[in-house]
Amino acid sequence: MLLSLAWKNIWRNKLRSGVILVAIVIGLTIAVFVVAFANGMASQVIKDTLDRELAHLEVNRQSFLDYGDLEFAFDQNIEAKVREIPEVTGVSPQIIINATASSPHNIGGVQIIGIDPEKEKTVFELYRYIPDSLGGFFKDNIANSIVIGNKFAEKYQLKLRNKVILTFADKDGEQFSGAFRVCGIFHTSSPSFEETKVFAKMSDLRQLVSLPSDSIHQLAINISNYKDPQMLASVQNRVKALLAGDLVVRNWKEINPLMNVYDSFMGFMFTIIVAIILFALGFGIVNVVLMSVMERRRELCMLRAIGMSRRRVMNLIITESTILTAIGGFIGMILGGLIVLSTSHTGIDMSRSLSSYSTFGVSTMIYPAISFAYYIQISVMVILTGILSAIYPARIAIKMKPLEGLRG
């Protein structure tokens, strides 16, 4: 009975109800898409960073993290034990050396990462960032070959098969220089990564710095689902149980706290965007419901006079507002979801708008995405908006005196 009466009251003034309904639909459509876009942008930043430079888990000596000296290496034999963990999908041992790069055109600091190319492919996808026209990922078995970034190539004016001199200290502190030939040039969304990281074969570096054949500075580990916090913590604890001495294992959020900020940023952005849009729409809903109440002043007073309680009158007004808001919210979420669905596979190219953010590793190809949980949260916020927006008009309605309303 209450729902039927509320539904009829909503459409007494079709134009007024229609206008606010359209406003709610447009507002919720925009809210869903903006949240999905922000979610997609944050997810893409995390994915790109994990694909090119950040493993899900990393094992290091604490002394190496503190000082970064070449001598703080550890035994590579732990790799075999880590591979036995079922959730582990890839393991890559690495040697990390801080060096000075020089060419006839420039000189500067750089970090050399020594890798086993095949094992590296199981953890990172850097090899996919090398265009066919710019070489390959150690395809040719050439000694002292090196893979560099596009920004590094520009800074030192290098091309394929050019040589660059890398100078570094060995584990005893002796200075050594080696000539490395460029075999590949990668191009990513992070200029800082391109300029400061170069990759060489681990076997070549070990010979130059006289490291034992089983010594590494870092063990990069990937698991099947890095988004699952329980799996991540479980694998981290099992790896930790294999370690001794000052060896430590960190997950990707601990290694780079900025990624954790991006991860939590999605939920925060969702709440702020939807709250602002619904707050603005709330004023329109209050206005519509209040005008409806004032136009039905005699009717509401008559209902009070024949015995309808104040509580039922208040429930009637709140029900009208909630129905109107819920209909607009539902249609808006459907339309927003369809837009997100149509762009989630093709992506949105923001190369012009987001070009200035590429320095921070923000990909210019965004794939909007929104989970079902977000739709549930939006639905709850929409219902609350409808209820809260009706409180003031409902209080006006229940304060009306039946006799004065009938006389007016």
Buried (B, 14 or more C-beta within 10 A) or exposed (E): EEEEEBEEBBEEBEEBBEEBBEBBBBBBBBBBBBBBBBBBBBBBBBBBBBBBBBBBBBBBBEBBBEEEBBBBBBEBEBBEBBEEBEBBBBBBBBBBBEBBBBBEEBEEEBBBBBBBBEBBBBBBBBBEBBEEEBBBBBEEEEEBBBBBBBBBBBBBEBEBEBBBBBBBBBBEEEEEEBEBBBBBBBBBBBBBBBBBBBBBBBEBBBBBBEBEEEBBBBBBBBBEEBEEEEBBEBBBEBBBEBBEEBBBBBBBBBBBEBBBEBBEBBBEBBEEBBEEBBEEBBEBBBBBBBEBBEBBBBEBBBBBEEEBEBEBBBBBBBBBBBBBBBBBBBBBBBBBBEBBEEBBEEBBEBEEEBEEBBEEBBBBBBBBBBEEEBBEBBBEBBBBBBBBBBBBBBEBBBEBEBEEBEEE
